[in-house]
Amino acid sequence: MQGFRRDRDFETARELLGSLKIFSIIDAESVVERANNFRFLRKRGITIRKTVDVIIATFCIKNDIPLLYSDRDFFPFQKHLKLRSAMVD
Protein backbone atom coordinates (compact mmCIF):
# COMPACT_ATOMS: atom_id res chain seq x y z
CA MET A 1 0.00 0.00 0.00
CA GLN A 2 2.87 2.40 0.61
CA GLY A 3 3.74 2.55 -3.08
CA PHE A 4 0.56 4.25 -4.30
CA ARG A 5 1.10 7.82 -5.43
CA ARG A 6 -2.50 8.74 -6.17
CA ASP A 7 -5.07 8.89 -3.37
CA ARG A 8 -7.71 7.32 -5.61
CA ASP A 9 -5.52 4.27 -6.29
CA PHE A 10 -4.71 3.95 -2.60
CA GLU A 11 -8.39 4.04 -1.63
CA THR A 12 -9.30 1.47 -4.30
CA ALA A 13 -6.61 -0.89 -3.07
CA ARG A 14 -7.62 -0.35 0.56
CA GLU A 15 -11.23 -1.23 -0.23
CA LEU A 16 -10.27 -4.33 -2.21
CA LEU A 17 -7.83 -5.54 0.43
CA GLY A 18 -10.44 -4.89 3.10
CA SER A 19 -12.63 -7.58 1.57
CA LEU A 20 -9.96 -10.25 2.12
CA LYS A 21 -9.71 -12.50 5.16
CA ILE A 22 -7.02 -11.32 7.57
CA PHE A 23 -4.89 -13.77 9.55
CA SER A 24 -2.75 -13.15 12.59
CA ILE A 25 0.54 -14.89 11.83
CA ILE A 26 2.55 -13.88 14.88
CA ASP A 27 1.93 -15.75 18.11
CA ALA A 28 4.07 -17.20 20.87
CA GLU A 29 3.13 -20.78 19.95
CA SER A 30 4.61 -20.58 16.46
CA VAL A 31 7.96 -19.07 17.49
CA VAL A 32 9.52 -22.49 18.12
CA GLU A 33 8.03 -23.88 14.92
CA ARG A 34 9.56 -21.04 12.89
CA ALA A 35 12.91 -21.53 14.59
CA ASN A 36 12.76 -25.27 13.87
CA ASN A 37 12.07 -24.63 10.18
CA PHE A 38 14.94 -22.14 9.95
CA ARG A 39 17.30 -24.56 11.72
CA PHE A 40 16.15 -27.48 9.55
CA LEU A 41 17.07 -25.57 6.39
CA ARG A 42 20.27 -24.19 7.90
CA LYS A 43 21.47 -27.74 8.67
CA ARG A 44 21.09 -28.43 4.96
CA GLY A 45 23.27 -25.44 4.08
CA ILE A 46 20.36 -23.16 3.24
CA THR A 47 20.21 -19.72 4.86
CA ILE A 48 16.97 -17.80 4.59
CA ARG A 49 17.89 -14.13 4.29
CA LYS A 50 14.80 -12.55 5.85
CA THR A 51 13.06 -13.53 9.07
CA VAL A 52 9.73 -12.42 7.64
CA ASP A 53 10.04 -15.09 4.93
CA VAL A 54 10.38 -17.76 7.63
CA ILE A 55 7.31 -16.35 9.39
CA ILE A 56 5.21 -16.32 6.22
CA ALA A 57 6.32 -19.73 4.96
CA THR A 58 5.80 -21.42 8.32
CA PHE A 59 2.32 -19.93 8.65
CA CYS A 60 1.38 -21.17 5.18
CA ILE A 61 2.82 -24.63 5.84
CA LYS A 62 1.06 -24.95 9.20
CA ASN A 63 -2.30 -23.86 7.75
CA ASP A 64 -1.92 -25.60 4.37
CA ILE A 65 -2.30 -22.31 2.51
CA PRO A 66 -0.68 -22.07 -0.94
CA LEU A 67 1.68 -19.11 -1.26
CA LEU A 68 2.11 -16.98 -4.37
CA TYR A 69 5.74 -15.91 -4.46
CA SER A 70 8.74 -15.16 -6.63
CA ASP A 71 11.27 -14.63 -3.81
CA ARG A 72 13.95 -17.32 -4.01
CA ASP A 73 13.94 -17.78 -0.23
CA PHE A 74 10.61 -19.59 -0.45
CA PHE A 75 11.84 -22.34 -2.80
CA PRO A 76 13.61 -24.32 -0.03
CA PHE A 77 10.41 -24.29 2.01
CA GLN A 78 8.60 -25.78 -0.95
CA LYS A 79 11.30 -28.36 -1.64
CA HIS A 80 12.06 -29.46 1.94
CA LEU A 81 9.11 -28.46 4.14
CA LYS A 82 6.04 -28.96 1.92
CA LEU A 83 5.17 -25.30 1.33
CA ARG A 84 2.53 -25.31 -1.39
CA SER A 85 2.99 -22.86 -4.24
CA ALA A 86 -0.03 -21.01 -5.60
CA MET A 87 1.57 -21.01 -9.05
CA VAL A 88 -0.27 -23.14 -11.58
CA ASP A 89 2.08 -25.63 -13.21
C-alpha positions in Angstrom: 0.0 0.0 0.0 2.9 2.4 0.6 3.7 2.5 -3.1 0.6 4.3 -4.3 1.1 7.8 -5.4 -2.5 8.7 -6.2 -5.1 8.9 -3.4 -7.7 7.3 -5.6 -5.5 4.3 -6.3 -4.7 4.0 -2.6 -8.4 4.0 -1.6 -9.3 1.5 -4.3 -6.6 -0.9 -3.1 -7.6 -0.4 0.6 -11.2 -1.2 -0.2 -10.3 -4.3 -2.2 -7.8 -5.5 0.4 -10.4 -4.9 3.1 -12.6 -7.6 1.6 -10.0 -10.3 2.1 -9.7 -12.5 5.2 -7.0 -11.3 7.6 -4.9 -13.8 9.6 -2.7 -13.1 12.6 0.5 -14.9 11.8 2.5 -13.9 14.9 1.9 -15.7 18.1 4.1 -17.2 20.9 3.1 -20.8 20.0 4.6 -20.6 16.5 8.0 -19.1 17.5 9.5 -22.5 18.1 8.0 -23.9 14.9 9.6 -21.0 12.9 12.9 -21.5 14.6 12.8 -25.3 13.9 12.1 -24.6 10.2 14.9 -22.1 9.9 17.3 -24.6 11.7 16.2 -27.5 9.5 17.1 -25.6 6.4 20.3 -24.2 7.9 21.5 -27.7 8.7 21.1 -28.4 5.0 23.3 -25.4 4.1 20.4 -23.2 3.2 20.2 -19.7 4.9 17.0 -17.8 4.6 17.9 -14.1 4.3 14.8 -12.6 5.9 13.1 -13.5 9.1 9.7 -12.4 7.6 10.0 -15.1 4.9 10.4 -17.8 7.6 7.3 -16.4 9.4 5.2 -16.3 6.2 6.3 -19.7 5.0 5.8 -21.4 8.3 2.3 -19.9 8.7 1.4 -21.2 5.2 2.8 -24.6 5.8 1.1 -24.9 9.2 -2.3 -23.9 7.8 -1.9 -25.6 4.4 -2.3 -22.3 2.5 -0.7 -22.1 -0.9 1.7 -19.1 -1.3 2.1 -17.0 -4.4 5.7 -15.9 -4.5 8.7 -15.2 -6.6 11.3 -14.6 -3.8 14.0 -17.3 -4.0 13.9 -17.8 -0.2 10.6 -19.6 -0.5 11.8 -22.3 -2.8 13.6 -24.3 0.0 10.4 -24.3 2.0 8.6 -25.8 -1.0 11.3 -28.4 -1.6 12.1 -29.5 1.9 9.1 -28.5 4.1 6.0 -29.0 1.9 5.2 -25.3 1.3 2.5 -25.3 -1.4 3.0 -22.9 -4.2 0.0 -21.0 -5.6 1.6 -21.0 -9.1 -0.3 -23.1 -11.6 2.1 -25.6 -13.2 
